[in-house]
Each structure stands twice: as structure tokens, then as C-alpha cells.
Amino acid sequence: MTAPDLPDGLLRYLEIRDRQRADVVARTLAAMTDRERALVREAAVMGYVRGAVFGAATARDIPDGLVILADVVSACLEIPDLYPAINNLTSEPYVNGEPE
């Protein structure tokens, strides 16, 4: 099934959920100090790059650091018990990927 084959209602739902996740990521990053944000970004990018290189990726395959940062913060928000420091920055915890 390709994206055009999906029902319009499902596509709208997925777009809304993507925006909701992006909003929570933005609020989480905004809750960090500049230093915290820089440290998290550097660690996230290094972990991503190391994993990508291990998987035989090239420099062309690695997205911009801000894209990586948002992706990593989003992943941390979906597993609050493993990443409490990130999850405790905002009052919008996730439960199974859904805002409470």
C-alpha cells in the first residue's frame, strides 16, 4: 500500500500526530539551557554518526545535526523510563508515543 492508497482520514491523522510530536520536541528543546541543548545535540549527533558508520553509511546518508537532534529527542520522549532527564523537562509526558 502506498501513501496515495491510504484513506484521507488516516493521512490527516498521521499529519496531526507528526505535528503534535514536533511541538512536544520543540517545547522540550526550548526548556533546555543553551549549554544543555548543545551537549544533547553533540551526543545525539555523535551517536547517530557512529551508528550510521557502523551500518556502512556515507557522509551523504547522514542528515543535518538539527534533524538528528529532533529525531533523538522524539525517541527519548517515547521511552520515558529510560530517558527521565529529557522527559522531565516539560509537563507533557508521552505514554506509548501519545501525549497524556
Phi, psi and omega in degrees: 000128178260168182306316179297338180279347182283145178298146181303320180299320179292318179298319177296317179300314181296322177295317179298314180297321177299316179295319179298314179297317179298322178296316180293321177299314180299318179293323178295315179295323179293334180283347180275152171287166178302319180295315178300315181299318179295317180295316179296318180298312181298317179293318181296314181294317180297316178298318180295313182297315179300317179294321180293318180295320177300325178275012177071028176284157175254172180303328179294335183277350185264122181287173177301151181302325179291326177293316178298315180302311180298319180296316181292318178297318178301316179296320178296322180293336181276351179229069188299328181290335179270338184229061184295328181298319178288316184291334182275002180285333181233170180263021181240072180292154177261148171231115183052042177079002181247133174296143179287000000 
